Amino acid sequence: MSAGRVTGVVLAAGRAPIDVCRCRNGNGHPFWLRRIVFAELARLHGDKRMCKLVESSHYRVTEVDVDGTVPLDVDTWDGHDRLLTAGRR
């Protein structure tokens, strides 16, 4: 993920409590969160807690169009290896 993508999301962020990137192949990182969601996010567990929060309908979510695809999920050694392999292409 490039610094430009992060900057683009920050600049495009609206007033919704949550902004997510809408990539060519789905929604993904980075997310932009407002303070109002922090307490609920802290109560959730697991590596998919951000998805649970976005899909909960507790908060309005804005999708920010970005160029590219959803970044690889890297929270295991297998994910790490996939990331390294993808970087060699």
Sequence and secondary structure as in RCSB ss.txt:
>XXXX:A:sequence
MSAGRVTGVVLAAGRAPIDVCRCRNGNGHPFWLRRIVFAELARLHGDKRMCKLVESSHYRVTEVDVDGTVPLDVD
TWDGHDRLLTAGRR
>XXXX:A:secstr
  HHHHHHHHHH  SSSEEEEEETTEEEEEEEE GGGHHHHHH  STTHHHHHHHTSSS EEEEE SS      S
SHHHHHHHHHHHT 
